[in-house]
Amino acid sequence: MIDDHILSMLKSVMGNDDVYPDLVPEAASKPALAFVNAAFSQSRVLNGEATTKFSVWRLTLVAQSKTELQSMIDKLELIDNTRNANFSRIFTELIMKQSKEPDAPFRTAFVDLTVYN
């Protein structure tokens, strides 16, 4: 199943950072990452024929410091424009780093992961 392949890939690239499907539990140690499917799609040629299937996954990165958050982003950039045994193409794109509110305990960022079958 594709979720298992995404989980395995993220765990291997993130090292000691925890990886969760759907959301990062409040009690989880940080830094941590959650992933959720944002879209399944396929490319089409002009005549409408479906060609390449791909999916987009929204990654939520949660860290205690700006340095930890940037380290997580740097790890994900290592798999940008690569491939592996499960995906013919892998792309990452930093969507947003949220500003930390004064009373917020964590920093967050969002990265889109696009994988092609």
N, CA, C and O of each residue as an XYZ file, in Angstrom:
468
protein
N       0.840     -1.181      0.000
C       0.000      0.000      0.000
C       0.886      1.245      0.000
O       1.953      1.254      0.612
N       0.440      2.287     -0.685
C       1.272      3.480     -0.846
C       1.582      4.153      0.488
O       2.677      4.686      0.664
N       0.627      4.140      1.443
C       0.879      4.737      2.762
C       2.092      4.098      3.431
O       2.906      4.785      4.049
N       2.204      2.786      3.303
C       3.332      2.081      3.908
C       4.647      2.480      3.255
O       5.663      2.620      3.936
N       4.633      2.664      1.931
C       5.843      3.076      1.220
C       6.250      4.501      1.621
O       7.435      4.789      1.789
N       5.261      5.383      1.770
C       5.554      6.753      2.199
C       6.129      6.744      3.614
O       7.135      7.400      3.884
N       5.490      6.003      4.513
C       5.959      5.911      5.901
C       7.392      5.395      5.958
O       8.234      5.966      6.652
N       7.668      4.331      5.240
C       9.005      3.745      5.227
C      10.045      4.733      4.696
O      11.126      4.870      5.269
N       9.715      5.417      3.602
C      10.645      6.372      3.009
C      10.917      7.527      3.976
O      12.066      7.929      4.158
N       9.862      8.058      4.593
C      10.039      9.181      5.507
C      10.838      8.775      6.742
O      11.687      9.534      7.208
N      10.572      7.588      7.273
C      11.342      7.132      8.437
C      12.817      6.991      8.097
O      13.676      7.310      8.920
N      13.120      6.520      6.902
C      14.527      6.338      6.534
C      15.241      7.666      6.345
O      16.420      7.780      6.682
N      14.557      8.670      5.815
C      15.216      9.959      5.569
C      15.252     10.842      6.812
O      16.154     11.668      6.949
N      14.294     10.686      7.718
C      14.207     11.584      8.870
C      15.081     11.151     10.044
O      15.211     11.903     11.009
N      15.674      9.983      9.992
C      16.575      9.554     11.062
C      15.841      9.357     12.371
O      14.914      8.551     12.449
N      16.247     10.086     13.403
C      15.659      9.921     14.737
C      14.337     10.664     14.929
O      13.669     10.474     15.945
N      13.951     11.502     13.975
C      12.690     12.238     14.099
C      11.527     11.262     13.940
O      11.546     10.409     13.052
N      10.510     11.387     14.802
C       9.345     10.502     14.724
C       8.479     10.875     13.529
O       8.362     12.048     13.172
N       7.867      9.850     12.909
C       6.991     10.041     11.752
C       5.654      9.382     12.053
O       5.607      8.230     12.485
N       4.563     10.117     11.823
C       3.225      9.627     12.120
C       2.292      9.825     10.930
O       2.410     10.822     10.218
N       1.370      8.894     10.702
C       0.313      9.155      9.730
C      -0.710     10.114     10.360
O      -0.963     10.048     11.563
N      -1.273     10.972      9.577
C      -2.366     11.885      9.945
C      -1.938     13.093     10.784
O      -2.016     14.222     10.299
N      -1.491     12.893     12.019
C      -1.126     14.038     12.857
C      -0.086     13.641     13.887
O       0.078     12.466     14.217
N       0.612     14.653     14.386
C       1.603     14.421     15.438
C       0.863     14.472     16.773
O       0.269     15.497     17.106
N       0.889     13.381     17.543
C       0.220     13.400     18.848
C       0.826     14.465     19.764
O       2.026     14.734     19.706
N      -0.017     15.068     20.611
C       0.470     16.116     21.512
C       1.593     15.621     22.406
O       2.538     16.358     22.686
N       1.496     14.371     22.856
C       2.488     13.831     23.784
C       3.750     13.317     23.087
O       4.688     12.877     23.753
N       3.779     13.369     21.774
C       4.933     12.849     21.032
C       6.170     13.702     21.291
O       6.081     14.909     21.515
N       7.325     13.041     21.254
C       8.568     13.802     21.374
C       8.766     14.599     20.087
O       8.317     14.192     19.016
N       9.429     15.716     20.208
C       9.675     16.584     19.062
C      11.174     16.662     18.831
O      11.923     16.626     19.807
N      11.646     16.765     17.628
C      10.890     17.016     16.407
C      10.144     15.778     15.915
O      10.527     14.639     16.184
N       9.068     16.048     15.187
C       8.247     14.971     14.628
C       7.590     15.467     13.347
O       7.527     16.665     13.071
N       7.107     14.506     12.584
C       6.505     14.808     11.290
C       5.237     13.975     11.133
O       5.203     12.814     11.540
N       4.200     14.558     10.548
C       2.983     13.822     10.209
C       2.753     13.958      8.705
O       3.112     14.968      8.101
N       2.152     12.931      8.111
C       1.852     12.995      6.682
C       0.408     12.600      6.432
O      -0.134     11.718      7.097
N      -0.207     13.266      5.464
C      -1.579     12.976      5.078
C      -1.695     13.146      3.567
O      -1.063     14.024      2.980
N      -2.501     12.303      2.950
C      -2.676     12.393      1.506
C      -3.501     13.625      1.157
O      -4.582     13.836      1.706
N      -2.984     14.430      0.248
C      -3.697     15.627     -0.199
C      -4.397     15.387     -1.529
O      -5.443     15.982     -1.790
N      -3.834     14.520     -2.379
C      -4.453     14.284     -3.690
C      -3.844     13.070     -4.377
O      -2.652     12.787     -4.248
N      -4.693     12.365     -5.107
C      -4.254     11.361     -6.064
C      -4.628     11.908     -7.424
O      -5.716     12.462     -7.578
N      -3.775     11.774     -8.403
C      -4.088     12.313     -9.715
C      -3.317     11.544    -10.778
O      -2.595     10.589    -10.492
N      -3.493     11.987    -11.992
C      -2.743     11.403    -13.099
C      -2.567     12.443    -14.189
O      -3.385     13.347    -14.355
N      -1.489     12.291    -14.919
C      -1.248     13.163    -16.056
C      -2.036     12.633    -17.244
O      -2.285     11.432    -17.352
N      -2.421     13.528    -18.122
C      -3.149     13.131    -19.331
C      -2.521     13.805    -20.539
O      -2.034     14.933    -20.462
N      -2.542     13.087    -21.662
C      -2.087     13.667    -22.920
C      -3.276     14.379    -23.564
O      -4.398     14.286    -23.065
N      -3.038     15.087    -24.663
C      -4.086     15.907    -25.284
C      -5.355     15.136    -25.632
O      -6.449     15.696    -25.563
N      -5.231     13.870    -26.001
C      -6.434     13.109    -26.364
C      -7.194     12.600    -25.138
O      -8.214     11.927    -25.282
N      -6.708     12.914    -23.935
C      -7.396     12.517    -22.715
C      -6.896     11.226    -22.101
O      -7.317     10.864    -21.002
N      -6.014     10.528    -22.783
C      -5.501      9.262    -22.262
C      -4.672      9.499    -20.993
O      -3.793     10.361    -20.965
N      -4.963      8.726    -19.955
C      -4.219      8.835    -18.699
C      -2.831      8.238    -18.883
O      -2.668      7.184    -19.498
N      -1.847      8.922    -18.346
C      -0.474      8.415    -18.447
C       0.085      8.159    -17.054
O      -0.121      7.077    -16.503
N       0.767      9.100    -16.487
C       1.471      8.899    -15.231
C       0.571      9.179    -14.029
O      -0.082     10.221    -13.966
N       0.539      8.240    -13.070
C      -0.212      8.454    -11.834
C       0.728      9.004    -10.775
O       1.877      8.578    -10.658
N       0.212      9.968     -9.999
C       1.015     10.518     -8.915
C       0.120     10.877     -7.747
O      -1.100     10.965     -7.884
N       0.745     11.086     -6.587
C       0.005     11.509     -5.397
C       0.796     12.581     -4.667
O       2.026     12.617     -4.705
N       0.053     13.448     -4.006
C       0.647     14.540     -3.243
C       0.323     14.309     -1.773
O      -0.812     14.005     -1.408
N       1.345     14.460     -0.943
C       1.222     14.244      0.493
C       1.637     15.510      1.213
O       2.709     16.052      0.943
N       0.801     15.994      2.131
C       1.142     17.177      2.929
C       1.841     16.713      4.203
O       1.297     15.926      4.977
N       3.049     17.213      4.402
C       3.835     16.881      5.580
C       3.773     18.049      6.553
O       3.998     19.196      6.167
N       3.473     17.762      7.795
C       3.475     18.770      8.851
C       4.682     18.499      9.735
O       4.786     17.437     10.348
N       5.586     19.459      9.797
C       6.803     19.327     10.590
C       6.618     20.108     11.885
O       6.185     21.261     11.863
N       6.943     19.488     13.000
C       6.791     20.123     14.310
C       8.120     20.011     15.051
O       8.670     18.920     15.200
N       8.623     21.148     15.509
C       9.916     21.166     16.205
C       9.883     22.202     17.329
O       9.026     23.086     17.361
N      10.828     22.070     18.237
C      10.884     23.002     19.363
C      11.669     24.268     19.037
O      11.493     25.291     19.699
N      12.526     24.211     18.034
C      13.342     25.387     17.712
C      13.428     25.586     16.203
O      13.131     24.689     15.415
N      13.840     26.780     15.836
C      14.020     27.107     14.425
C      15.103     26.225     13.809
O      14.991     25.815     12.653
N      16.144     25.934     14.572
C      17.243     25.088     14.098
C      16.765     23.661     13.823
O      17.102     23.080     12.791
N      15.972     23.091     14.757
C      15.425     21.747     14.550
C      14.521     21.702     13.327
O      14.570     20.754     12.543
N      13.696     22.733     13.171
C      12.781     22.776     12.033
C      13.561     22.836     10.721
O      13.230     22.131      9.767
N      14.588     23.670     10.673
C      15.389     23.767      9.457
C      16.116     22.462      9.166
O      16.274     22.086      8.004
N      16.558     21.772     10.203
C      17.203     20.474     10.021
C      16.241     19.468      9.380
O      16.638     18.688      8.515
N      14.997     19.491      9.803
C      13.991     18.599      9.212
C      13.774     18.935      7.736
O      13.699     18.041      6.893
N      13.674     20.215      7.436
C      13.484     20.653      6.046
C      14.687     20.221      5.200
O      14.521     19.743      4.078
N      15.887     20.389      5.740
C      17.102     19.990      5.018
C      17.103     18.491      4.710
O      17.506     18.082      3.621
N      16.654     17.675      5.663
C      16.587     16.224      5.430
C      15.634     15.897      4.291
O      15.932     15.052      3.447
N      14.491     16.565      4.268
C      13.511     16.301      3.206
C      14.004     16.765      1.845
O      13.661     16.171      0.823
N      14.806     17.823      1.824
C      15.357     18.303      0.549
C      16.319     17.286     -0.068
O      16.566     17.318     -1.274
N      16.862     16.385      0.755
C      17.766     15.361      0.224
C      17.060     14.387     -0.710
O      17.705     13.787     -1.570
N      15.736     14.215     -0.559
C      15.014     13.289     -1.437
C      14.332     14.008     -2.599
O      13.679     13.366     -3.422
N      14.475     15.342     -2.679
C      13.885     16.079     -3.797
C      14.558     15.684     -5.104
O      15.782     15.581     -5.192
N      13.716     15.464     -6.124
C      14.198     15.122     -7.465
C      15.000     13.824     -7.469
O      16.036     13.719     -8.125
N      14.494     12.830     -6.716
C      15.131     11.517     -6.678
C      14.108     10.451     -7.063
O      12.982     10.767     -7.448
N      14.507      9.203     -6.955
C      13.630      8.050     -7.180
C      14.074      6.944     -6.245
O      15.182      6.975     -5.710
N      13.194      5.959     -6.050
C      13.570      4.786     -5.272
C      12.857      3.562     -5.837
O      12.270      3.635     -6.917
N      12.901      2.455     -5.134
C      12.302      1.216     -5.632
C      10.787      1.303     -5.761
O      10.197      0.555     -6.541
N      10.147      2.191     -5.023
C       8.687      2.294     -5.042
C       8.140      3.433     -5.892
O       6.993      3.381     -6.335
N       8.955      4.463     -6.123
C       8.480      5.646     -6.838
C       9.453      6.027     -7.949
O      10.667      6.062     -7.748
N       8.894      6.312     -9.130
C       9.750      6.667    -10.261
C      10.282      8.089    -10.149
O      11.343      8.398    -10.691
N       9.554      8.959     -9.449
C      10.023     10.330     -9.200
C       9.507     10.785     -7.840
O       8.392     10.453     -7.437
N      10.340     11.551     -7.142
C       9.995     12.085     -5.820
C      10.385     13.560     -5.812
O      11.514     13.920     -6.146
N       9.429     14.407     -5.426
C       9.699     15.839     -5.337
C       9.224     16.370     -3.991
O       8.190     15.938     -3.483
N       9.974     17.306     -3.412
C       9.544     17.981     -2.194
C       9.479     19.475     -2.468
O      10.253     20.013     -3.260
N       8.537     20.136     -1.794
C       8.393     21.578     -1.955
C       7.978     22.184     -0.616
O       6.928     21.843     -0.071
N       8.803     23.078     -0.096
C       8.463     23.776      1.140
C       7.309     24.724      0.839
O       7.418     25.590     -0.029
N       6.204     24.557      1.561
C       5.026     25.386      1.346
C       5.035     26.593      2.273
O       4.799     27.720      1.837
N       5.307     26.355      3.550
C       5.245     27.461      4.487
C       5.913     27.104      5.809
O       5.807     25.979      6.297
N       6.607     28.095      6.377
C       7.063     28.019      7.767
C       6.172     28.972      8.547
O       6.098     30.159      8.230
N       5.494     28.455      9.567
C       4.629     29.314     10.358
C       5.435     30.088     11.389
O       6.377     29.562     11.983
N       5.057     31.330     11.591
C       5.673     32.118     12.647
C       5.237     31.559     13.993
O       4.095     31.130     14.160
N       6.136     31.569     14.925
C       5.824     31.050     16.261
C       5.188     32.158     17.087
O       5.751     33.241     17.244
N       4.009     31.866     17.609
C       3.353     32.790     18.527
C       4.138     32.811     19.833
O       4.789     31.820     20.166
N       4.097     33.912     20.585
C       4.877     34.002     21.828
C       4.599     32.878     22.827
O       5.516     32.435     23.520
N       3.357     32.412     22.913
C       3.036     31.368     23.891
C       2.975     29.969     23.284
O       2.661     29.003     23.980
N       3.271     29.857     22.007
C       3.229     28.544     21.345
C       4.471     27.733     21.719
O       5.584     28.260     21.710
N       4.284     26.452     22.048
C       5.441     25.645     22.464
C       6.286     25.129     21.301
O       7.434     24.736     21.509
N       5.733     25.122     20.062
C       6.449     24.515     18.943
C       6.416     25.389     17.701
O       5.575     26.276     17.555
N       7.355     25.111     16.818
C       7.379     25.731     15.490
C       6.879     24.694     14.494
O       7.087     23.497     14.688
N       6.223     25.146     13.430
C       5.715     24.221     12.426
C       6.051     24.713     11.026
O       6.259     25.902     10.783
N       6.095     23.744     10.118
C       6.285     24.031      8.702
C       5.503     22.986      7.919
O       5.178     21.917      8.435
N       5.207     23.315      6.661
C       4.470     22.408      5.792
C       5.254     22.186      4.515
O       5.733     23.128      3.882
N       5.375     20.917      4.150
C       6.097     20.525      2.935
C       5.178     19.620      2.135
O       4.536     18.732      2.697
N       5.108     19.840      0.818
C       4.372     18.914     -0.043
C       5.355     17.923     -0.646
O       6.414     18.294     -1.152
N       4.977     16.656     -0.580
C       5.757     15.562     -1.136
C       4.948     14.991     -2.283
O       3.829     14.522     -2.076
N       5.496     15.023     -3.497
C       4.817     14.461     -4.660
C       5.596     13.244     -5.119
O       6.804     13.307     -5.350
N       4.878     12.126     -5.247
C       5.517     10.883     -5.697
C       4.791     10.334     -6.922
O       3.562     10.352     -6.994
N       5.559      9.857     -7.863
C       5.020      9.277     -9.098
C       5.231      7.771     -9.063
O       6.312      7.290     -8.723
N       4.180      7.030     -9.418
C       4.271      5.564     -9.446
C       5.056      5.103    -10.648
O       5.239      3.901    -10.842
